[in-house]
Amino acid sequence: MAETDPHFQNQAFCNFLSELPALEEFDLDITGSKPVQAQSLFARLNAPGERPLHYAVSDVVAAQPGHLTVLRLRSHHVPLWSGVWRTLRSARVKLADITTSVVTPELFDYLTSYSGLRKLVLEYKDGGSREANDGIADAFYNSGTLVQHADSLLELYCPAGRYESRFGFGVHNAQNLLLETTANLPNLRSLTISAADAQKNRGVWCGNGAINHTMAVVLAIKRTVDKAALGPAVVRVGYTVYELQFDEGRIGREAEV
């Protein structure tokens, strides 16, 4: 069997993972457009037959409940990977560092099952519609995810969608959303967000409208940063970085980067 054969590669990859009894950090990036398959995985875990790779990864996660603290999971096949979050919850794995493009209600269900998260990177771009993005926003903000980790969360990377919705920072909500997010996280040291484009610009080829709208959002965020006492933190908006520090009651200056 050639080494370039995908079944051979997946088998070798998963066999290697199965021999790691104390895995602490797991970084998996699936960039292809086709679902990845793995065959005859994890004999010691009784997983016979040909199975999708996300099942195998769930097996690895379940086998490391006392060791795994960092998980970076990226994939174009978001629905397939929701099972990993269910496995983490059922296995009572308490991750301290999560980076993922698999942003689903199952992720938020998992995050509300424990406390102690220190870093959360949500690489969520766009659900395809305002309704889909609003659904993710409701699951995130209404689930108590941030409150559950309020005392421990130090870094939050939340670009929050390409277009305006309840999950994105737009002209309609930039000030309130930013204030509410930071107020609920007293120990936050780094917040990375992006300015969302207007829904009316979805699918529009000309970039002038998007540029003008995005700049308006950036200005709204900047005004909030300049005026509000958000606590000692760093707020990144696109390529602009604001360092927030208490200075006689005033906060907000552009950091030198």
C-alpha positions as MATLAB code, in Angstrom:
seq = 'MAETDPHFQNQAFCNFLSELPALEEFDLDITGSKPVQAQSLFARLNAPGERPLHYAVSDVVAAQPGHLTVLRLRSHHVPLWSGVWRTLRSARVKLADITTSVVTPELFDYLTSYSGLRKLVLEYKDGGSREANDGIADAFYNSGTLVQHADSLLELYCPAGRYESRFGFGVHNAQNLLLETTANLPNLRSLTISAADAQKNRGVWCGNGAINHTMAVVLAIKRTVDKAALGPAVVRVGYTVYELQFDEGRIGREAEV';
ca = [
       0.000    0.000    0.000;
       1.546    3.300   -1.100;
       2.409    5.860    1.552;
       0.357    8.421   -0.376;
      -2.772    6.336    0.019;
      -5.178    8.306    2.271;
      -6.280    5.195    4.164;
      -2.654    4.386    4.964;
      -2.010    7.947    6.138;
      -5.102    8.027    8.331;
      -4.329    4.599    9.769;
      -0.761    5.613   10.620;
      -1.924    8.908   12.113;
      -4.557    7.358   14.348;
      -2.363    4.433   15.384;
       0.247    6.950   16.478;
      -2.300    8.883   18.539;
      -3.568    5.728   20.173;
      -0.099    5.068   21.606;
       0.072    8.400   23.463;
      -1.099    7.688   27.028;
      -0.602   11.237   28.306;
      -1.483   13.559   25.424;
      -1.649   17.156   26.667;
      -1.982   19.174   23.466;
      -3.772   18.212   20.244;
      -3.742   20.341   17.072;
      -5.713   19.082   14.063;
      -6.291   21.095   10.890;
      -8.447   19.484    8.178;
      -8.107   21.750    5.139;
      -9.392   19.520    2.339;
     -12.848   19.775    0.835;
     -13.644   16.060    1.160;
     -14.518   14.280    4.417;
     -11.495   12.413    5.744;
     -11.973    8.709    6.402;
      -9.986    6.344    8.578;
     -10.180    2.552    8.544;
      -9.800   -0.080   11.282;
      -8.958    2.419   13.975;
      -7.925    1.900   17.568;
      -8.041   -1.829   18.062;
      -7.455   -1.339   21.765;
     -10.525    0.940   21.890;
     -12.674   -1.578   20.027;
     -13.414    0.614   17.028;
     -13.597   -1.904   14.175;
     -14.378   -1.226   10.574;
     -14.080    1.915    8.513;
     -15.034    5.062   10.404;
     -14.892    8.810    9.739;
     -11.849   10.451   11.277;
     -13.882   12.633   13.632;
     -14.987    9.470   15.452;
     -11.363    8.466   15.874;
     -10.464   11.885   17.236;
     -13.326   11.609   19.711;
     -11.844    8.288   20.835;
      -8.457    9.939   21.374;
     -10.034   12.754   23.379;
     -12.009   10.330   25.528;
      -8.837    8.374   26.282;
      -7.037   11.457   27.668;
      -9.445   12.895   30.278;
      -6.764   13.605   32.855;
      -4.075   14.976   30.555;
      -5.502   16.878   27.580;
      -5.598   20.639   28.268;
      -5.079   22.209   24.827;
      -7.162   21.485   21.728;
      -6.921   23.204   18.351;
      -9.492   21.869   15.922;
     -10.126   23.313   12.469;
     -12.249   21.820    9.714;
     -14.529   22.823    6.847;
     -16.918   20.020    7.826;
     -18.263   21.721   10.933;
     -21.353   19.536   11.605;
     -19.275   16.345   11.529;
     -17.013   17.521   14.327;
     -19.693   18.547   16.814;
     -19.402   15.072   18.307;
     -15.947   15.947   19.630;
     -17.530   18.534   21.937;
     -20.083   15.988   23.117;
     -17.255   13.568   23.874;
     -15.344   16.205   25.816;
     -18.390   16.909   27.930;
     -19.235   13.277   28.646;
     -15.575   12.488   29.450;
     -15.404   15.549   31.730;
     -12.299   16.868   30.019;
     -11.478   20.385   31.222;
      -9.585   22.175   28.480;
      -7.703   25.359   29.338;
      -6.932   26.431   25.763;
      -9.298   26.016   22.783;
      -8.831   27.154   19.187;
     -11.509   26.029   16.755;
     -13.451   26.760   13.600;
     -16.037   24.181   14.701;
     -18.357   26.694   16.385;
     -21.651   24.954   17.127;
     -24.198   24.790   19.971;
     -22.448   21.584   21.088;
     -19.299   23.609   21.738;
     -21.190   25.992   23.998;
     -22.887   23.100   25.780;
     -19.443   21.723   26.525;
     -18.071   25.068   27.712;
     -20.906   25.476   30.200;
     -20.136   22.075   31.748;
     -16.991   23.216   33.582;
     -14.929   26.258   34.557;
     -11.265   27.185   34.228;
     -10.855   28.036   30.524;
      -7.990   30.490   30.006;
      -7.921   31.009   26.237;
     -10.742   30.762   23.686;
     -10.208   31.348   19.964;
     -13.371   31.129   17.852;
     -12.504   31.160   14.151;
     -16.116   31.612   13.128;
     -16.523   33.428    9.824;
     -20.083   33.277    8.548;
     -23.018   30.890    8.759;
     -24.343   31.892    5.345;
     -27.278   33.975    6.568;
     -28.345   36.444    9.240;
     -30.566   33.790   10.813;
     -27.734   31.252   11.103;
     -25.394   33.800   12.669;
     -28.088   34.957   15.097;
     -28.624   31.356   16.156;
     -24.946   30.933   16.983;
     -24.972   34.257   18.838;
     -27.931   33.236   20.971;
     -26.263   29.932   21.807;
     -23.024   31.695   22.754;
     -24.262   34.671   24.763;
     -27.375   33.110   26.299;
     -25.772   29.817   27.319;
     -23.714   31.370   30.091;
     -20.462   30.376   28.402;
     -18.590   33.546   29.317;
     -19.997   33.701   32.827;
     -18.867   30.138   33.481;
     -15.251   31.100   32.783;
     -15.364   34.722   33.937;
     -12.735   34.303   36.644;
     -10.231   32.397   34.508;
     -10.518   33.648   30.909;
      -7.479   35.711   29.920;
      -7.657   35.697   26.109;
     -10.724   35.839   23.868;
     -10.425   35.852   20.079;
     -13.875   36.371   18.659;
     -14.015   37.769   15.101;
     -17.724   36.971   15.316;
     -18.814   36.641   11.741;
     -18.171   38.501    8.523;
     -21.562   40.225    8.386;
     -23.629   42.073   10.965;
     -25.724   39.915   13.261;
     -26.168   39.413   16.973;
     -22.839   37.549   16.840;
     -20.937   40.320   15.073;
     -19.632   43.734   16.073;
     -21.550   46.155   13.865;
     -22.761   49.745   14.001;
     -25.969   48.520   15.638;
     -24.344   46.853   18.641;
     -20.592   47.529   18.787;
     -20.716   49.636   21.939;
     -23.126   47.515   23.979;
     -21.625   44.183   22.929;
     -18.079   45.295   23.669;
     -19.025   46.737   27.055;
     -21.039   43.698   28.081;
     -18.335   41.264   26.982;
     -15.518   42.976   28.837;
     -17.594   43.789   31.921;
     -18.340   40.095   32.415;
     -14.654   39.124   32.155;
     -12.775   40.979   34.904;
      -9.468   39.147   34.338;
      -9.426   39.446   30.539;
      -6.058   40.563   29.178;
      -6.559   40.223   25.431;
      -9.706   40.647   23.333;
      -9.523   40.292   19.545;
     -12.563   41.266   17.492;
     -13.314   42.340   13.932;
     -15.680   44.878   12.435;
     -18.572   43.178   10.654;
     -19.814   44.240    7.242;
     -23.465   45.151    6.582;
     -25.870   42.412    5.501;
     -26.764   44.453    2.409;
     -23.176   44.018    1.204;
     -23.401   40.221    1.236;
     -22.475   39.023   -2.244;
     -21.659   42.523   -3.509;
     -18.517   42.585   -5.627;
     -17.701   46.289   -5.271;
     -15.726   46.860   -2.089;
     -16.386   50.565   -1.492;
     -19.553   50.017    0.522;
     -17.927   47.363    2.660;
     -14.877   49.541    3.323;
     -16.980   52.537    4.362;
     -19.236   50.449    6.594;
     -16.350   48.626    8.231;
     -14.605   51.907    8.993;
     -17.783   53.171   10.666;
     -17.814   50.081   12.877;
     -14.131   50.481   13.738;
     -14.774   54.093   14.765;
     -17.709   53.019   16.935;
     -15.510   50.463   18.677;
     -12.701   52.989   19.085;
     -15.052   55.498   20.715;
     -16.159   52.830   23.150;
     -12.572   51.905   23.967;
     -11.591   55.543   24.459;
     -14.492   56.449   26.738;
     -15.206   53.367   28.809;
     -13.259   51.926   31.718;
     -13.052   48.382   30.405;
     -10.228   47.191   32.628;
      -6.570   46.420   31.891;
      -6.637   44.558   28.588;
      -5.640   44.698   24.954;
      -8.341   45.072   22.310;
      -7.445   44.193   18.741;
      -9.745   45.404   15.970;
      -8.474   44.188   12.632;
      -4.928   45.536   12.324;
      -5.386   48.149   15.057;
      -4.390   47.360   18.625;
      -5.598   49.309   21.646;
      -3.947   48.808   24.997;
      -6.374   49.457   27.833;
      -4.852   50.536   31.117;
      -6.165   52.499   34.075;
      -4.710   56.007   34.057;
      -6.456   58.383   36.445;
      -9.824   57.082   35.367;
      -9.103   57.282   31.632;
      -8.569   54.257   29.448;
      -7.755   53.914   25.812;
      -4.661   54.555   23.786;
      -3.375   52.955   20.653;
      -0.614   50.527   21.496;
       2.732   50.733   19.759;
       2.983   47.585   17.624;
];
